[in-house]
């Protein structure tokens, strides 16, 4: 589903590319885009690029989306510089994601943090510093 959907890990890739099957895996087709990333790629670089995109491309009309993505981008920038997220940062991002997705006026805001949070949860929760 591109950058607006949840990431799938290498172990989750053997799934038919259908709405139903991807939903069972915790993701979705979204706009139909697919991004495949090497295991050698820095996940934090991807998160930073996605966060920059959503910060820059929000229309600004909707306060939760505009401010939520701006605040997430600040947190993600700090994480990127340090090289890992803390469990507290993941919790804050999760709280902001809930607020933005619940209050945003369109699908852009509703889905803007899906990939970011899923990458942190799937690739960093077992390695984070408290």
WORA-V28485 format. One record per run of one state. SS is the DSSP state (H for helix, E for strand, - for the rest). FROM is the first residue (numbers start at 1). LEN is the number of residues. Records with the same first field share a line. If there is no record, write none. Layout:
BEGIN
SS=FROM-LEN / FROM-LEN
END
This chain:
BEGIN
-=1-1 / 5-5 / 13-6 / 25-18 / 58-5 / 83-3 / 104-3 / 112-2 / 124-5 / 130-1
H=2-3 / 10-3 / 19-6 / 43-15 / 63-20 / 87-17 / 107-5 / 114-10
E=86-1 / 129-1
END
